[in-house]
Structure formats: structure tokens, C-alpha cells
Amino acid sequence: MVSPVYQPVRLNVEIIAKWHDEQDLRVEALWQERVVGSVDCGLCPEGLRISDLKVTDALPIPRLRGWIKPSYRSFRQRGIGSSLLDRVVMEARNAGVSCIYGFIVNGDLTANPRLPEWYQKRGFEVIPPNPDNPHDDRWFPLDIKIVRYLTPSDG
């Protein structure tokens, strides 16, 4: 099932949501019919789990004349990640989900040390690792957990 298109403010990019088997959600950002960002999620007993959110850093843009070296366009820092996450929140709410969560793994944190703050600005609680908690549901004990609880007035 493909949900209606949502337009982010900064670029002419379409945000499309696709549910597969009513369990898995993929939200894509399309620019000139090319995927420039995506987020994959899955329904779990705890809520909707974000497994991967990414925005293209360098996309080759073909030139019109001859075999000239292609130019590249970055789609980061243009609101696409925020638009993808907003769409995930909308889809979760429409599906009756009350919690969205995920984990920031060490590789993501190394590549972007400000990622926890980015999620906090978008309404997520950032829960630091606690290796001494045997009931923690993290895959790896040093992952940072992110959680956003949805309420009817949450926008």
C-alpha cells in the first residue's frame, strides 16, 4: 500500500510511505524519480522500530553535453531526514502505534556525533547505554536508545 505524497519544504522531493504485509514500513524521499533518502521500520510489540534512516550524501548529476565529469549533489542538511521522520510519525499514528523507537549504533555516532541531539530536537528521548541493566533490549550494550511516545495531541 502506498500512502499519499508529502512534500518537504526545502527541495522538490516527494516523501512516499509503503507498508509491506502491514508489518514493515519503508518511507522514501524521491528527487527526480531517484531515491535520495529512506527510513526502514518494523512493527514490534513495543511499537514501531526504526532500523535505518539515511540521506544520500553524494548523488551524481549527469551533464547534458558530452562526457564531462559529472557533478554531485548532497541531500543532507536540507530537511529530508526530518521530513522522513515526520512521515514515520504520521504513519505510526495512523496505524495506532503509541511508541516509535530505535538505536543509534557506534558507527552512526562516529559518522555523526550530533545524532542524539538531532533526534531530541524531533521529540525523541535519548537514553544512554546502561551495560549493567540485564533487561535492556539493546542489541549491543553501548547503543544509544531513542524513544518517542505518541499522544493524540502530538504533532
N, C-alpha and C positions, 0 to 999 in steps of 0.2 A: 504494500500500500504506500503510495507517495502522497505526502501532505502538501498543502498549498505552499507556494513560494514566498519567502520573506526576503526583503531587500535590505542589506546593511547600508549605513549612511555614507561611508567614505568612498566606496568603489561601486561600480556597476557589477555586483556579484550576487548571484542567486543562492539562497540557502534552501536546500531541499532535505526533507526528512523521509527516510524509508524504514518501515518496520518489516522485519522478516520473522515469520512464524509467531508474531505477537510477543516475542521474547527479546529479540535483538534489534537495536536501533542504530542506524547509521545516518548521520547528518553530514551533508557535503556542501562546500562552498564552490560554486562554479563560476568561472570567468571565461567568457568566450568558449563555452562548452568544454572547458578543461577544469579538472578538479584542482583547486588551489588550497583547499583545507578540508579537514574531515575530523569527525569525532565518532568513535565506536562505543556503544553502551550495551549493557545486557541487564535484563530484569533478574533480580535475585530476591530471596526472601527479605533481605534488609532494605531493598529499594532498587533504584536504577544505578548500576555501577558504570562509571566512566572508565574505559580501559585504555583509550588512547585519544589524545587531541593533538592535532598537528596542523600547522600552516606552512605552506611552501615558502622556502627561503629564496630560492633562485629558479625561476622558470624561464627557459629560453623563449625569446620572442623572435619569430622568423622575420627576416628582412624581405622587402618586396622585390628588390633587384639583385640579381647575380648571387654569387657565392660569397657574400660578405659575412664576416664573423657575426654570429647572432648576438643580439643584446639580451640582457637578463633583467627580469623584473622580480623584486621581492614583494611578497604579500604580507609580510609581518609589519607590525606597528600600524595597521590600517583598520583595526576594529573587526577583523574577520574572526579571530578567536573568540572575542566577546559575543559576536553575532551567533557563532556556532553554539556557544554555551547558553545564550539566551534561548535558542531554539530547543536545546535539550531540556531546559527548564519548562518551556511551554509544552513540549511533548509529554514530559513526565506528569505535569499537572493534568493534561487531557487524558492520560492513561490512569489517573487516580493514584499515582505514586506520591508518597509523602516524604521521601528521602532520596537525595542524589549523593553518591559518594564515590571516592576513588583514592588513588595513592600516587604520590609524587615519588618516583624512584630515584636512586642516587644519580643515574645517568642524566635524567631530566634536570635534576637540581644542579649538576655540574654544568650543563649546557646553558641553563638559565637560572642563576641563583635567586632572582626576584620572583620566581614562580609562586611560592607560597603567598606573597603579598598580592600577586595578580588574582589568585583565587579569592583571597579575603575581600578585595575590592568588589568582587562579584557575588558576595553574600555567603561564601563558604567559611566554615570554621576550619582552622588548620590545627591539627592535633599532632604534636611532635611525637617521635618514636619513644616507646617505653619498653625496652628489651626485657624488663623484669616482670611484665604482665603476661602470664601464661594463657590468658583468654583473649589476647589481642588477635584480630583477624587479618593482620598484615601478612603478605607473602614472605617478606623479608623484614627482620626486626628493625632495620634502620629506615624503612619507608615512612614518609610523612603522610598521614591520612587527611583527606579533605572531605567535609560533610556539609551539606546544605539541606535543612529541613524546610519543606514547603508548607505554607499555610494558605488558606483561602485568600487572604489579603496580600500575599507575597506576589510581587510583580516583577 
